[in-house]
Amino acid sequence: MFLGLEWYWWIVIVMIIVIPLKVKFVNWWMKRQQERRENECGKWGDEQ
């Protein structure tokens, strides 16, 4: 017991913190990749 909590409660607490951060990161990463693709399209003058 660490700080009065059983080991499985620490797993629950970590999941509650990590999952929303991961979702936020994935959304940011997908948006960043999409912006990169849009910028590359017209970079060399071969716009489609």
C-alpha positions as a Markdown table, in Angstrom:
| # | Residue | x | y | z |
|---|---|---|---|---|
| 1 | Met | 0.0 | 0.0 | 0.0 |
| 2 | Phe | 1.4 | 3.3 | -1.1 |
| 3 | Leu | -0.3 | 6.4 | 0.4 |
| 4 | Gly | -3.1 | 4.1 | 1.7 |
| 5 | Leu | -4.2 | 2.9 | -1.8 |
| 6 | Glu | -4.0 | -0.7 | -3.1 |
| 7 | Trp | -1.9 | -1.2 | -6.3 |
| 8 | Tyr | -5.0 | -1.6 | -8.6 |
| 9 | Trp | -6.2 | 1.9 | -7.6 |
| 10 | Trp | -3.0 | 3.4 | -8.9 |
| 11 | Ile | -3.6 | 1.6 | -12.2 |
| 12 | Val | -7.1 | 3.2 | -12.3 |
| 13 | Ile | -5.8 | 6.6 | -11.5 |
| 14 | Val | -3.0 | 6.4 | -14.2 |
| 15 | Met | -5.6 | 5.3 | -16.8 |
| 16 | Ile | -7.9 | 8.2 | -15.9 |
| 17 | Ile | -5.0 | 10.6 | -16.5 |
| 18 | Val | -3.3 | 8.9 | -19.5 |
| 19 | Ile | -6.3 | 8.1 | -21.7 |
| 20 | Pro | -7.5 | 11.7 | -22.2 |
| 21 | Leu | -3.9 | 12.9 | -22.8 |
| 22 | Lys | -3.4 | 10.2 | -25.4 |
| 23 | Val | -6.7 | 11.1 | -27.2 |
| 24 | Lys | -5.7 | 14.8 | -27.2 |
| 25 | Phe | -2.2 | 13.9 | -28.6 |
| 26 | Val | -3.6 | 11.7 | -31.3 |
| 27 | Asn | -6.1 | 14.4 | -32.4 |
| 28 | Trp | -3.3 | 17.0 | -32.5 |
| 29 | Trp | -1.0 | 14.6 | -34.4 |
| 30 | Met | -3.7 | 13.9 | -37.1 |
| 31 | Lys | -4.4 | 17.6 | -37.5 |
| 32 | Arg | -0.7 | 18.3 | -37.9 |
| 33 | Gln | -0.3 | 15.5 | -40.5 |
| 34 | Gln | -3.3 | 16.8 | -42.4 |
| 35 | Glu | -1.8 | 20.4 | -42.4 |
| 36 | Arg | 1.5 | 19.0 | -43.7 |
| 37 | Arg | -0.2 | 17.2 | -46.5 |
| 38 | Glu | -2.1 | 20.3 | -47.5 |
| 39 | Asn | 1.0 | 22.4 | -47.5 |
| 40 | Glu | 3.0 | 19.9 | -49.6 |
| 41 | Cys | 0.4 | 19.8 | -52.3 |
| 42 | Gly | 1.2 | 23.2 | -53.7 |
| 43 | Lys | 4.8 | 23.5 | -52.6 |
| 44 | Trp | 6.4 | 22.6 | -56.0 |
| 45 | Gly | 3.8 | 24.2 | -58.2 |
| 46 | Asp | 2.1 | 20.9 | -59.2 |
| 47 | Glu | -1.2 | 21.6 | -57.7 |
| 48 | Gln | -3.8 | 18.9 | -58.4 |
